[in-house]
Amino acid sequence: MDSFADAVAAASSFVWGPFLLIPLLLGTGLFLTIRLHGLQFRKLGAALRLGLLKRKEAGDAPGDISHYQALTTALAATVGVGNIAGVATAIGLGGPGALFWMWVTGLVGMASKYSESFLGSKFRVVDENGEQRGGPQEYLKRGIKGPFGKVLAVAFAIFAALAAFGIGNMTQTNTIAQSMDDTFGIPPLASGIVIVVFVGVVLIGGIKRIGNVTASFVPTMILFYVLAGLVVLGANVTAIPDAFALIFTDAFTGTAATGGFVGSTVAMALQFGVARGLFSNESGLGSAAIVAAAAKSVHPVRQGLVSMTQTFIDTIIVVSFTGLVIITSGAWTSGKEGAAMTAEAMSSGPLAQIGGAVVTIAVVFFALSTVIGWAYYGERCATSLFGIKVSLPYRAIFTLVCLVGAVWELELVWGVADVLNGLMALPNLIGLLLLSGLIARETHAYLAKDPDLTDPPSALEDYAPVR
C-alpha cells in the first residue's frame, strides 16, 4: 500500500507539476482569451444579467433546465471544500502569493469555461429518455473528426465517471463527517446516513430535481458564507491593504518563514495556486459543459457566457473572501492546515465563539452541493459510455459510496482524486485548442448581431447547430 501511495503521489506531482497541466491550463486559457478578444472582461456584465436576472430564455428553447438552474448546478459542483480547505491549503503551502495565482487561473479560466460550455451546448444530443446529454464526451468525438476525437472523448468520459467518486463524493462526504464530528461531536456514521438519504432523494428526480434544489440551495449557501466573511473582514479592515500588497509581492518573490509558516518559493506559490484554483473553479476541466448542455438556450454563445460567470463567482468572489479572511487574520502563519486554518481565521474578531461552527456549516452546505452536481456529471459520462441503462445503477452506487466516504480515512483518495482530476483536464484542453477556431468564429458572428444579449429567440432562427 505504501508503494501504491508513493506512486499516486509521484503521478500527482507530475500531472500538477510545472511541465504538464500548469502551463497547459494557463496557456489554453490565455490563448482562448486572445482568440475571443478578452470576452470574459467585455461581456461579464451582460452575462451576469442574463444568468442571474433574466434567468431563462423566452419562448420554447430546447433543453431540460433554465440558464439559472444550469448555472447554480455548476456552482453546486464547484463551490465545495476547495473554497474553504483548498484555499487554505494553497496559502499554507504556497504563501499568500498562491491567492494571486488562483485569481489568474480564474480570470483566464473564464475563457476556458466559456469555450467548453459553448461546445457543450452546441454539440449536445438527446438520449433515450429524451434528456439532453453533452459535454467533452460528446463534443470531442463530434467536433474533432476521426479516431483521435473519439479517443479523447472516451478518455474524458472514463476519467470523469471515476473522478466523480473521488473529487465529487468521498472527499466531500469525508470532510463533512469529520467536520461534524470535530465541531458538534456527531459520529461519522450518523452524518453518512443523513448524507445518503439526502443525496438519494435528490438524485431520484434526475436533472430537473437537481436544478430545482440547487436554484434555492446554492444562493443561500454562498450568501451565508460571504456574510460571515464580511463580518471578519470588517473587523480586520485596516489589514486589507497590507494583505493585498502581500498577495501581489509574494506571488513573484516567494514568502519567508514566519510563525508556523515554513516559507515558500515562487514556484510553490504558482503550483499550489493553479492546482487549488482548478480544484475550486474547474475551468478547463470540462465538467461544467455537461450541465451547460442541459440548459434551455437558443444559442450556444448565450449559454457559454452564462456558464462563464460561474468561475467569476467561485474564484473572484468566494475564494477571495476565504483568502482575505485567512491573510488579514494572520491565520496563515498559525501552522494549521486546510479547513482548520479557515476556522481559525473565521474565529477572529466578532465570530470568536462561533467561527468554527460557521466554517463547519459552510463545509456541509458546500460539500453536499458538490456531491449533487458531480453525481450528474459522472452519470452523464457513464451513460455516454454504456447507454442509458446504467443511469439508475450509477446513481444508486454513487449514493451508497457517500457512506463509505463518511466513515473511512481517505488520505489516499485525495491523491487519486487529484490525478483523475488532472487526467480529465488533458483531453478537454487538447480539444479546446483544436476547436478554438470554431469557437471564435461562431462567437464573433453571434455577438456582432447581439452584443448585449438582448435579442429575442425569433431573431436567432438562422442559427443551425451542428448535430
C-alpha positions in Angstrom: 0.0 0.0 0.0 2.9 2.3 0.8 4.3 1.8 -2.7 1.0 2.5 -4.3 0.6 5.7 -2.2 4.1 6.7 -3.3 3.2 6.1 -7.0 0.0 8.1 -6.6 2.0 11.0 -5.0 4.5 10.8 -7.9 1.8 10.8 -10.5 0.0 13.8 -8.8 3.3 15.7 -8.7 3.9 15.1 -12.4 0.4 15.8 -13.6 0.2 19.0 -11.5 3.8 19.9 -11.9 5.4 22.7 -13.9 5.7 20.7 -17.1 2.2 19.5 -17.8 -1.1 20.8 -16.5 0.0 24.2 -15.1 1.4 25.5 -18.4 -1.4 23.8 -20.4 -4.1 25.2 -18.2 -2.8 28.7 -18.1 -1.6 28.6 -21.8 -5.0 27.4 -23.0 -6.9 30.0 -21.0 -4.6 32.8 -22.2 -4.8 31.5 -25.9 -8.6 31.5 -25.8 -8.7 34.9 -24.1 -6.7 36.3 -27.0 -8.8 34.5 -29.7 -12.0 35.6 -28.1 -10.7 39.2 -27.7 -11.0 39.3 -23.9 -14.6 38.0 -23.9 -14.7 37.4 -20.2 -13.9 41.1 -19.5 -16.0 42.6 -22.2 -19.2 40.6 -21.7 -19.2 39.8 -18.0 -21.9 42.3 -17.1 -24.2 41.1 -19.9 -23.6 37.5 -18.9 -24.4 38.2 -15.2 -27.6 39.9 -16.2 -28.7 37.1 -18.5 -27.8 34.4 -15.9 -28.8 36.0 -12.6 -31.5 38.5 -13.5 -33.2 37.2 -16.7 -32.5 33.6 -15.6 -34.2 31.9 -18.6 -34.8 32.2 -22.3 -38.2 33.5 -23.6 -40.2 31.1 -25.7 -39.7 27.3 -26.1 -35.9 26.9 -26.2 -34.6 23.3 -26.3 -33.2 22.0 -23.1 -34.2 20.5 -19.7 -33.5 23.3 -17.2 -33.1 27.1 -17.2 -30.0 29.1 -17.6 -30.1 29.9 -13.9 -30.6 26.3 -12.9 -27.7 25.2 -15.1 -25.5 28.0 -13.5 -26.5 27.0 -9.9 -25.9 23.3 -10.6 -22.5 24.1 -12.0 -21.8 26.3 -8.9 -23.1 23.5 -6.7 -20.5 21.2 -8.1 -17.6 23.7 -7.9 -18.3 25.7 -4.8 -17.2 23.0 -2.4 -14.5 22.2 0.2 -11.9 23.6 -2.3 -13.3 27.1 -1.5 -12.7 26.5 2.2 -10.0 23.9 2.7 -8.4 24.2 -0.7 -7.7 27.9 -0.4 -6.2 27.4 3.0 -4.1 24.5 1.7 -2.8 26.7 -1.2 -1.9 29.5 1.1 -0.5 27.2 3.8 1.9 25.6 1.2 2.5 28.4 -1.3 2.1 31.5 0.9 -0.2 34.5 0.3 1.1 34.7 -3.3 -0.8 31.5 -4.1 -4.0 33.5 -3.9 -2.8 35.7 -6.8 -2.2 32.6 -9.0 -5.7 31.4 -8.0 -7.1 34.7 -9.3 -5.0 34.4 -12.5 -6.3 30.8 -13.0 -9.9 32.1 -12.5 -9.6 35.0 -14.9 -8.0 33.2 -17.8 -10.1 30.2 -16.9 -13.2 32.1 -17.6 -12.4 31.9 -21.3 -11.9 28.1 -21.0 -15.2 27.8 -19.1 -17.0 29.8 -21.8 -15.5 27.7 -24.6 -16.2 24.3 -23.1 -19.8 25.4 -22.2 -20.3 26.8 -25.7 -19.2 23.4 -27.1 -21.3 21.5 -24.6 -24.4 23.3 -25.8 -23.6 23.2 -29.5 -22.8 19.5 -29.7 -25.4 18.2 -27.3 -27.6 15.2 -28.2 -30.9 13.8 -26.9 -30.6 10.5 -25.1 -33.1 7.6 -24.9 -35.0 9.3 -22.1 -35.5 12.5 -24.1 -33.0 14.4 -22.0 -30.1 16.5 -23.3 -26.6 14.9 -23.0 -23.5 16.9 -23.8 -20.0 17.8 -22.6 -16.5 16.9 -23.6 -17.6 13.2 -24.0 -19.8 14.4 -26.9 -18.1 17.5 -28.4 -14.7 15.9 -28.6 -15.9 13.0 -30.8 -18.4 15.1 -32.8 -16.3 18.2 -33.2 -13.0 16.6 -33.9 -13.3 14.2 -36.8 -11.6 10.8 -37.0 -10.5 8.4 -34.4 -8.5 10.9 -32.4 -11.6 12.8 -31.3 -13.2 9.5 -30.3 -10.2 8.5 -28.2 -10.2 11.9 -26.4 -14.0 11.6 -25.8 -13.7 8.1 -24.3 -10.7 9.1 -22.2 -12.6 12.0 -20.7 -15.7 10.0 -20.0 -13.8 7.3 -18.2 -11.8 9.7 -16.1 -14.8 11.8 -15.3 -17.1 8.9 -14.4 -14.3 7.6 -12.0 -13.2 11.0 -10.7 -16.8 11.8 -9.6 -16.4 9.2 -6.8 -13.3 11.0 -5.6 -13.5 14.7 -6.1 -17.3 14.8 -6.1 -18.1 12.2 -3.5 -15.8 10.6 -0.9 -13.5 13.6 -0.4 -16.6 15.8 0.1 -18.6 13.4 2.4 -15.5 12.7 4.5 -14.9 16.4 5.0 -18.5 16.8 6.2 -18.3 13.8 8.6 -15.0 14.9 10.1 -16.1 18.5 10.5 -19.4 17.5 12.1 -17.5 15.1 14.5 -14.9 17.7 15.4 -17.3 20.6 15.9 -20.5 19.0 17.2 -19.5 15.5 18.3 -21.7 13.9 15.7 -20.4 10.4 14.8 -19.3 10.0 11.1 -21.7 7.1 10.6 -24.7 9.3 11.6 -23.5 12.0 9.2 -23.0 9.4 6.5 -26.6 8.1 6.8 -28.1 11.6 6.6 -26.0 12.3 3.5 -27.1 9.1 1.8 -30.8 9.9 2.4 -30.5 13.5 1.2 -28.4 12.7 -1.9 -30.6 9.7 -2.8 -33.8 11.7 -2.6 -32.4 14.5 -4.8 -30.8 12.1 -7.4 -34.0 10.1 -7.9 -35.6 13.1 -9.6 -32.8 13.5 -12.1 -31.5 16.8 -13.6 -34.8 18.6 -13.1 -34.9 18.0 -9.4 -31.2 18.7 -9.1 -31.8 22.0 -10.9 -34.7 22.9 -8.6 -32.7 22.1 -5.4 -29.6 23.9 -6.5 -31.6 27.0 -7.6 -32.5 27.7 -4.0 -29.7 25.9 -2.1 -26.7 27.5 -3.8 -27.5 31.2 -3.4 -28.3 30.6 0.3 -25.0 28.9 1.0 -22.9 31.4 -0.8 -24.7 34.4 0.8 -24.2 32.8 4.3 -20.5 32.3 3.7 -19.9 35.7 2.2 -21.7 37.5 5.0 -19.6 35.6 7.6 -16.5 36.7 5.7 -17.7 40.3 5.6 -18.0 40.3 9.4 -14.4 39.1 9.9 -13.1 41.5 7.2 -14.9 44.3 8.7 -13.1 43.7 12.0 -9.8 43.4 10.1 -10.4 46.2 7.6 -7.2 48.1 8.4 -5.2 44.9 7.4 -6.8 44.6 4.0 -4.3 47.0 2.1 -1.3 45.1 3.6 -2.9 41.8 2.7 -3.3 42.8 -1.0 0.3 44.0 -1.0 1.5 40.7 0.4 -0.5 38.7 -2.1 1.0 40.6 -5.1 4.6 40.8 -3.9 4.8 37.2 -2.6 3.4 35.9 -5.9 6.7 36.9 -7.6 9.2 36.8 -4.7 8.2 33.9 -2.6 7.3 34.0 1.1 9.8 33.9 4.0 9.2 31.7 7.0 7.2 33.3 9.8 5.3 31.9 12.8 4.1 28.4 11.9 4.6 29.0 8.1 7.8 27.4 6.9 8.3 29.6 3.8 7.7 29.0 0.1 9.2 29.8 -3.3 7.6 31.5 -6.3 7.3 28.0 -7.9 5.4 26.7 -4.9 3.0 29.7 -5.0 2.4 29.1 -8.7 2.0 25.3 -8.4 -0.4 25.3 -5.4 -2.3 28.4 -6.6 -3.0 26.9 -10.0 -3.8 23.4 -8.7 -6.1 24.5 -6.0 -7.6 27.2 -8.3 -8.6 24.5 -10.8 -9.9 22.2 -7.9 -12.0 25.2 -6.9 -13.5 26.5 -10.1 -12.9 23.6 -12.5 -12.2 25.8 -15.5 -10.7 23.7 -18.3 -11.8 20.5 -16.6 -14.8 20.2 -18.9 -17.3 19.3 -16.1 -19.4 22.4 -16.4 -20.1 21.8 -20.1 -22.0 18.7 -19.1 -24.7 20.7 -17.3 -24.5 23.6 -19.8 -25.7 21.1 -22.4 -28.9 20.6 -20.4 -29.8 24.3 -20.3 -32.6 25.8 -22.3 -30.8 28.1 -24.7 -31.5 29.4 -28.2 -27.8 29.8 -29.0 -24.6 28.2 -27.5 -22.9 31.6 -27.1 -25.6 32.7 -24.7 -25.2 29.6 -22.5 -21.4 29.8 -22.7 -21.5 33.3 -21.3 -23.8 32.4 -18.5 -21.6 29.4 -17.6 -18.6 31.6 -17.7 -19.9 33.6 -14.7 -19.7 30.5 -12.5 -15.9 30.8 -12.5 -16.1 34.5 -11.6 -18.5 33.8 -8.7 -16.4 30.9 -7.4 -12.9 32.3 -7.7 -13.1 36.1 -7.7 -15.8 36.2 -5.0 -15.9 33.1 -2.8 -12.2 32.2 -3.0 -11.2 35.8 -2.4 -13.3 36.0 0.8 -11.6 32.9 2.1 -8.2 34.0 1.2 -8.5 37.6 2.5 -10.0 36.3 5.8 -7.1 33.9 6.3 -4.4 36.5 5.4 -5.9 39.6 7.3 -6.5 37.5 10.4 -2.9 36.1 10.4 -4.2 32.5 10.5 -1.9 31.7 7.5 1.1 31.7 10.0 -0.7 29.5 12.6 0.7 26.3 11.2 -2.8 24.8 10.9 -3.9 23.1 7.7 -6.9 23.1 5.5 -10.3 23.8 7.0 -8.7 24.1 10.4 -6.8 27.2 9.2 -10.0 28.7 7.8 -11.8 28.0 11.1 -9.0 29.7 12.9 -9.4 32.8 10.6 -13.2 32.9 11.0 -12.9 32.7 14.8 -11.1 36.0 14.9 -12.9 39.2 15.9 -16.7 39.2 16.2 -17.0 35.5 15.4 -14.6 34.3 18.1 -17.1 32.0 19.7 -18.8 30.6 16.6 -16.2 30.8 13.8 -15.6 27.0 13.9 -19.3 26.3 13.7 -19.7 28.8 10.8 -17.0 27.0 8.8 -18.5 23.6 9.6 -21.9 24.7 8.4 -20.4 26.2 5.3 -18.5 22.9 4.7 -21.7 20.9 5.0 -23.5 23.2 2.5 -20.7 23.4 0.0 -19.7 19.7 0.1 -23.3 18.5 -0.2 -23.9 20.7 -3.2 -20.7 19.4 -4.8 -21.9 15.8 -4.3 -25.2 16.6 -6.1 -23.5 18.3 -9.0 -20.9 15.7 -9.5 -23.4 12.8 -9.4 -24.9 14.3 -12.5 -21.6 14.8 -14.2 -20.5 11.2 -13.5 -23.8 9.7 -14.6 -23.8 11.6 -17.9 -20.3 10.3 -18.7 -21.3 6.8 -17.7 -24.3 6.8 -20.0 -22.2 8.1 -22.9 -20.0 5.0 -22.5 -22.6 2.3 -21.7 -26.0 3.7 -22.6 -29.0 4.9 -20.6 -29.4 1.6 -18.8 -26.5 2.4 -16.4 -28.2 5.7 -15.2 -30.1 4.3 -12.2 -27.3 1.8 -11.1 -24.8 4.6 -11.3 -26.9 6.9 -9.1 -27.5 4.1 -6.6 -23.8 3.2 -6.3 -22.8 6.9 -6.1 -25.3 7.4 -3.3 -24.1 4.4 -1.3 -20.4 5.4 -1.8 -21.3 8.6 0.2 -21.5 6.4 3.3 -18.1 4.9 2.6 -16.5 8.3 2.2 -18.0 9.5 5.5 -16.6 6.7 7.6 -13.2 5.8 6.0 -9.9 7.6 6.3 -9.2 9.0 2.8 -5.7 10.4 2.5 -5.0 8.1 -0.5 -8.4 9.0 -2.1 -7.4 12.7 -2.1 -4.3 11.8 -4.1 -6.1 9.6 -6.6 -8.8 12.4 -7.0 -6.1 14.9 -7.8 -4.6 12.6 -10.5 -8.0 11.8 -12.1 -8.9 15.5 -12.0 -5.8 16.3 -14.0 -6.4 13.4 -16.4 -9.9 14.7 -17.1 -8.5 18.1 -18.0 -5.9 16.8 -20.5 -8.3 15.6 -23.3 -10.6 18.5 -22.8 -7.8 21.1 -23.0 -6.5 19.5 -26.2 -10.0 19.6 -27.6 -10.4 23.3 -26.7 -7.2 24.2 -28.6 -8.2 22.1 -31.7 -11.7 23.6 -31.7 -10.7 27.2 -30.9 -11.2 28.4 -34.5 -14.8 27.2 -34.5 -15.5 28.7 -31.0 -14.0 32.1 -32.1 -15.9 32.2 -35.4 -19.3 31.5 -34.0 -18.8 33.7 -31.0 -17.7 36.7 -33.0 -20.6 36.2 -35.5 -23.2 36.0 -32.8 -22.0 38.9 -30.8 -21.8 41.1 -33.9 -25.7 40.6 -34.1 -26.5 40.6 -30.4 -23.7 42.4 -28.5 -25.8 42.9 -25.3 -27.5 39.5 -25.3 -30.9 41.1 -25.7 -32.2 39.7 -29.0 -35.4 37.6 -28.7 -35.3 34.0 -30.0 -37.1 35.0 -33.2 -34.0 36.9 -34.2 -31.9 33.9 -34.0 -33.7 31.5 -36.3 -30.9 31.4 -38.8 -28.7 29.6 -36.3 -28.3 26.0 -37.3 -26.5 24.0 -34.5 -24.2 21.1 -35.5 -26.0 17.8 -34.9 
